[in-house]
Amino acid sequence: MTHYLSLILFTPLAGALVLLFVNKQNENAIKWIANIVAFVGFAISVPLWFWLNPQSPDFQFVERAPWIPSIGAEYFLGIDGFAALLILLTTMMGSIAVLSSWSAITERVKEYYIFLLVLQTGMLGAFMALDFLLFFLFWEVMLVPMYFLIGIWGSSNRLYSAIKFFLYTLVGSVVMLLGILALYFHGHTVTGVYSFDVTQYQGMNLPFDLQWWIFLSFFLGFAIKVPMFPFHTWLPDAHTDAPTAGSVILAAVLLKMGTYGFLRFSLPILPEASRHFVPMIVTLSAIGIVYGALVALAQKDWKRLVAYSSVSHMALVMLGMFALNPVGITGSIIQQLNHGISTGALFLIVGIVYERRHTREISEYGGLSKVMPVYAAVFLVMTMSSIGLPTLNGFIGEILILQGVFVANKAWAVIAASGIVLGAAYMLYLYQRTMFGKVENPKNETLADLSGREFATFAPLIILAVWIGIYPKPFLDRISTSVNRVVARVSPQYATALAADCVTPLPVASAAGTPAAADPRLMARNNADSANSAAPFLSVLPCGPDGQPLEPQAGTLGAPPTSPTSPTPLTREPR
Amino acid sequence: MRYIWLIPLLPGIGAALNGLVGIRAFSKQAAGLVACATMTLALGLSVVAFWQLLGLPAEARFYDVNVAEWIPAIPLGMHDGLIGRFHVPWGFRLDPLSGMMLLVVTGVGTLIHVYSTAYMAEEPRGGVARFFCYLNLFCFFMLMLVLGNNFLVMFVGWEGVGLCSYLLIGYWYEKKSAADAGKKAFITNRIGDWGFILGVFLIYYTFGTLDFRAVQDAAALMPVETMQFGVLSAIALLLFIGATGKSAQIPLFVWLPDAMEGPTPVSALIHAATMVTAGVYMVGRNAVLFSHAPMVMEVVAIVGVLTALMAASIGLVQYDIKRVLAYSTVSQLGYMFTAMGVGAFSAGAFHLMTHAFFKALLFLGSGSVIHAMAGEQDMRRMGGLKKYLPVTFMTMMIGTLAIAGIPPLSGFFSKDEILYRAFEHNTLIWALAVVTAMMTAFYMFRLMSMTFLGGYRGPAWEAAGHGHGGDSGAAAAHPGSHDDHAGHAATGHGGHGPWHGPHESPTPMTFPLMALAVGAMVAGLVGIPAAVGGGNAIEHFLEPSFTASTAHQAAAEAAEPAAAQAEAAPEDNAEHASVNIERALMLFSVVIAVIGILLARKFYITSPEVSERLAEQWAGAHRTLSHKYYVDELYNATVVAGTMAGGRGLWGFDRHVVDGGVNGTGWLTLVSSWLSGLTDRYVVDGAVNLVGWTTEESSYWFRRLQTGLVQNYALLMVFGIFAFVGVYLILRSL
């Protein structure tokens, strides 16, 4: 069980390797293998839901081994509730994406599935990595398969979109790498050890001006990925031209990398800078919400409309996060899941008719309720989920975010709440134009309703949408410690309230450990010199001492020669 | 009462059954049966629960059930810097107010479900199941709204009924106007919800809880904001914005008339009896909060009375039978808000209840007429239907008298209570309300006259028009064919056969009409004011819901004007005077109603030419009213067009400026790489090539030296030696 995360992580990759050895002509075998691998990948990740201890403040399922000892890089995996939910979302959407491609992809089938599976590993790795270099590796690994997915299997303008996607995100990640390196060298001057250990930096108090610069560099990397307002234009192009499965993965998982990065790295490592930059991020988010919604209203291309709605929703996620209070951040995390579910489903929905009609023009459709009633019903549920109808998932996210934001600043909430009006406007306008009215285009008269396979791609999403909407407690419970960890860093005034909360649900911990067992992680974050959040974490860790022996080696020769070389190959290689 | 959460759940189950299985598998009858059965069960449970509630002593009529956690407690700061807990349970509450609403919703709801089984019988099979799925779902959400014990559960219902309204208005989605109307309703409601939800946030921020009772208790402790616009006023105003959306008040009333695109039972249930009253109900739920914000109360009263007046005036000139009723609904809702605004919460809630009966009755009656006329809604093509639809006529007449405020029908008592309280509050509001009352009586009798009385205009027009069943139309005009229609009505409608002229509707439709007519007659009896010797039971019953739960109750009750209270000392002179005033007002309002009725009679029966002449004389005013004061046009030109233009503008901005920046960067990169390419090729590589070229060229010349002849080499050597020696000597001599 100690390699559970690795198992989840490498199952898709192993599947991709197997596919390499299958004959190209044997398309059915390839499809079956890919589907089975993706589904198994999901199935083996499901126990995460049950095995995760929602009360534990530490990272769980930790795996740690030296990777490049000379520079202090480790193979260091570990997750908390937040990452666990995103991992489950990834494996689930991954298998849905693979299933949805069954009849949509007819060319270069083998390569397609290999890329999808490799992409899957890249995304999972980024959510699991607790070592900055490892994280960066997975972060970059994701780009390549996605680039090919858009560039080879995409529609009309695919090359432009693929290159735009690749270069744009690459610019961000290179700048982010600079930030990581700045952290890395600062860590060395403080501790005397070269280390990419994320948990170590999460407890470290950095000087403000350093935080300022690192925040900006992280910001560029993550904001492009989210994407936040002025950096969003790659998204509609990439979405529009990507094949259905690519859009689904892109919306459901890839965009979450940005928000995950903010929440995992920016907020806990750079709390002062995060607070300092709240006005900037909030302004961009508020613009993004209204702007994305208004632009969506003007779209004539179905997929592009959903893409802009994505911009609007992700801006809401960012806004909730930078309310910097527990409710806002909780809502932000839940909304990330919701966005994965509902926007993923919306792209699947476009994909269904695109496969039948090969057009995304909204005006080509109309009256589909008549010919595809089940499809219309599914679309309706997902539309309602997307516009935040209560009893569906979107509402929980929106209400928590907006309540959190309201407490932080009323004016922001007033602007953000207008997004719910516009959201209803563009989605219902879309729904009316496609589903209602008479079937006027003769090509639509014979469209087939959802097949069993297609319905199977939606079923889990609908179930989740209703589940989160009606009984979100299991989800909220699982992320509460992740939220508290972040909040304790960025909004220390909540620490006491959190402590009061923690004493009750953690009777086991306080009985087993020292009397102050419930407090130290909160106390530690408040004074936060040597006793950082990583300290109790490392002490529990079986392979924790492994970090120590690395010091002398890393300190003497490892770092100086490698540090200048490491950025260069990474920046040059893709060109 | 422990099982009150089952009441909303039952129709929810019905909706799920019809939605998941029914659309594919159920016959029309089965779909209707499932829906009606779940609603009847819910009604039964509601009656039992209400009975139990009545059995409790007045101050203990309050029952809470928390079924499950919805949003578990999450720490969140409040206005005073304290850190509270944002916590929402799935909680339901039965108290007098919700109990009354519960009975209205399940009672009227069940009747309308029964009615629909016949009204929708001609729809295709899957369509019927879909209809009942939506209708049941609506009841589920409506009961959620009514029973929720906190703002968010109420909001679930609030938004959910909006969804169902959207789906049901757009039930005939192939019709563009229906789909448009559904969308308009949803989006307009969303604008209201924007206010509501911000109000909810502010409530948490202020009180740290979203439970109705806790909020009322906390608000009761705060000072009344007479002079300044404080936080309670802000909350109340935001909530009221939500109410204007849901209950179709100025400025968000525009969606309700369009909502008549839906099937008529939907108009009766959703857009008359229940959903649209949700705003009134919500204000009543927060009576303490609102009464601590007198300025907002003024706003509520003014908006209410202006809406009432405006909608009634539009109703005067409409020809579509359902639109008249729609504007009437808007107008009556305005009445209820007037009541709320002047602090007469019980009167408002009372009127809500009586209105639910008579307006549902009127809508169902109009549905019966439309059904009889094979879909015709224009009253100009009706007339004289009395003899074809006797039951419909009688029941609708009862409803009309009730809405006009003729004693002892229900509308009289509730409306009169409102008028009296408005008079006490402000004479101007009262005067406007009275004018509205006269208009109400007028347009309702106009409706009745045009539809049921006078000559029969429909078939002749039909026959002359597009020859739709011309022969049968002509026959229908003939009184002798009456028996034929009776026979047809008895056999029911199997399908879309040729229209055989107007006919009475089948029993499943007439039964709810009769039941509602009884309701419209007697519902008022629970609220007979003390001034005419009644006990005003409803006011006493509802009072605990409008006051804070604890010690403030006594104080609040004392603050309430005691005139309406039966036990208040009758010897008191002031009391006596006000009783006299109340009686006078009652008499006056009856007179007003009668004047309205007589005017309508004069205009539309005895001398119809008068109305045409008036319409010509006042052409401008008439046109303005016909076009509903051009509000739709105004909104389309400003808000809708503005938003769409904004969207298009930003889309252009996005493509050209934001993305232009990105592409510009890309282009710059390309240009610079091209320049670098040039530099590389011509400068850097040029230098390299220059070296090579130089070497090559020079070698061409130097090659000449390599002759291979020893003599030449020797000669060169000699020259060389001479040269060196010469240089050496010259240098030395220097």
HADDOCK unambig.tbl for C-alpha pairs under 7 A between the chains (distance, minus, plus):
assign (segid A and resid 230 and name CA) (segid B and resid 658 and name CA) 6.47 0.50 0.50
assign (segid A and resid 233 and name CA) (segid B and resid 659 and name CA) 5.63 0.50 0.50
assign (segid A and resid 294 and name CA) (segid B and resid 646 and name CA) 6.76 0.50 0.50
assign (segid A and resid 294 and name CA) (segid B and resid 647 and name CA) 4.30 0.50 0.50
assign (segid A and resid 295 and name CA) (segid B and resid 647 and name CA) 4.73 0.50 0.50
assign (segid A and resid 295 and name CA) (segid B and resid 648 and name CA) 6.57 0.50 0.50
assign (segid A and resid 295 and name CA) (segid B and resid 650 and name CA) 5.82 0.50 0.50
assign (segid A and resid 295 and name CA) (segid B and resid 651 and name CA) 4.94 0.50 0.50
assign (segid A and resid 297 and name CA) (segid B and resid 644 and name CA) 6.91 0.50 0.50
assign (segid A and resid 297 and name CA) (segid B and resid 647 and name CA) 5.77 0.50 0.50
assign (segid A and resid 298 and name CA) (segid B and resid 644 and name CA) 6.73 0.50 0.50
assign (segid A and resid 298 and name CA) (segid B and resid 647 and name CA) 5.10 0.50 0.50
assign (segid A and resid 298 and name CA) (segid B and resid 648 and name CA) 5.03 0.50 0.50
assign (segid A and resid 298 and name CA) (segid B and resid 651 and name CA) 6.66 0.50 0.50
assign (segid A and resid 325 and name CA) (segid B and resid 76 and name CA) 6.69 0.50 0.50
assign (segid A and resid 326 and name CA) (segid B and resid 74 and name CA) 6.64 0.50 0.50
assign (segid A and resid 326 and name CA) (segid B and resid 75 and name CA) 6.19 0.50 0.50
assign (segid A and resid 326 and name CA) (segid B and resid 76 and name CA) 6.42 0.50 0.50
assign (segid A and resid 327 and name CA) (segid B and resid 74 and name CA) 6.11 0.50 0.50
assign (segid A and resid 327 and name CA) (segid B and resid 75 and name CA) 6.86 0.50 0.50
assign (segid A and resid 327 and name CA) (segid B and resid 76 and name CA) 6.23 0.50 0.50
assign (segid A and resid 367 and name CA) (segid B and resid 174 and name CA) 6.73 0.50 0.50
assign (segid A and resid 389 and name CA) (segid B and resid 159 and name CA) 6.57 0.50 0.50
assign (segid A and resid 390 and name CA) (segid B and resid 156 and name CA) 4.98 0.50 0.50
assign (segid A and resid 390 and name CA) (segid B and resid 159 and name CA) 6.66 0.50 0.50
assign (segid A and resid 390 and name CA) (segid B and resid 160 and name CA) 6.89 0.50 0.50
assign (segid A and resid 391 and name CA) (segid B and resid 156 and name CA) 6.76 0.50 0.50
assign (segid A and resid 403 and name CA) (segid B and resid 201 and name CA) 5.57 0.50 0.50
assign (segid A and resid 406 and name CA) (segid B and resid 201 and name CA) 6.58 0.50 0.50
assign (segid A and resid 407 and name CA) (segid B and resid 77 and name CA) 6.68 0.50 0.50
assign (segid A and resid 407 and name CA) (segid B and resid 78 and name CA) 6.82 0.50 0.50
assign (segid A and resid 407 and name CA) (segid B and resid 205 and name CA) 6.51 0.50 0.50
assign (segid A and resid 417 and name CA) (segid B and resid 194 and name CA) 6.19 0.50 0.50
assign (segid A and resid 418 and name CA) (segid B and resid 194 and name CA) 6.57 0.50 0.50
assign (segid A and resid 421 and name CA) (segid B and resid 187 and name CA) 6.61 0.50 0.50
assign (segid A and resid 421 and name CA) (segid B and resid 190 and name CA) 5.41 0.50 0.50
assign (segid A and resid 421 and name CA) (segid B and resid 191 and name CA) 5.88 0.50 0.50
assign (segid A and resid 424 and name CA) (segid B and resid 187 and name CA) 6.35 0.50 0.50
assign (segid A and resid 425 and name CA) (segid B and resid 187 and name CA) 6.14 0.50 0.50
assign (segid A and resid 428 and name CA) (segid B and resid 183 and name CA) 6.45 0.50 0.50
assign (segid A and resid 432 and name CA) (segid B and resid 179 and name CA) 6.71 0.50 0.50
assign (segid A and resid 436 and name CA) (segid B and resid 173 and name CA) 5.22 0.50 0.50
assign (segid A and resid 436 and name CA) (segid B and resid 174 and name CA) 5.73 0.50 0.50
assign (segid A and resid 436 and name CA) (segid B and resid 179 and name CA) 6.64 0.50 0.50
assign (segid A and resid 437 and name CA) (segid B and resid 173 and name CA) 5.74 0.50 0.50
assign (segid A and resid 437 and name CA) (segid B and resid 174 and name CA) 3.82 0.50 0.50
assign (segid A and resid 437 and name CA) (segid B and resid 175 and name CA) 5.72 0.50 0.50
assign (segid A and resid 437 and name CA) (segid B and resid 176 and name CA) 5.54 0.50 0.50
assign (segid A and resid 438 and name CA) (segid B and resid 174 and name CA) 4.85 0.50 0.50
assign (segid A and resid 470 and name CA) (segid B and resid 70 and name CA) 6.86 0.50 0.50
assign (segid A and resid 471 and name CA) (segid B and resid 70 and name CA) 5.68 0.50 0.50
assign (segid A and resid 472 and name CA) (segid B and resid 70 and name CA) 6.65 0.50 0.50
assign (segid A and resid 472 and name CA) (segid B and resid 71 and name CA) 6.78 0.50 0.50
assign (segid A and resid 473 and name CA) (segid B and resid 70 and name CA) 6.52 0.50 0.50
assign (segid A and resid 473 and name CA) (segid B and resid 71 and name CA) 6.22 0.50 0.50
assign (segid A and resid 473 and name CA) (segid B and resid 72 and name CA) 6.30 0.50 0.50
assign (segid A and resid 497 and name CA) (segid B and resid 75 and name CA) 6.77 0.50 0.50
assign (segid A and resid 497 and name CA) (segid B and resid 83 and name CA) 6.74 0.50 0.50
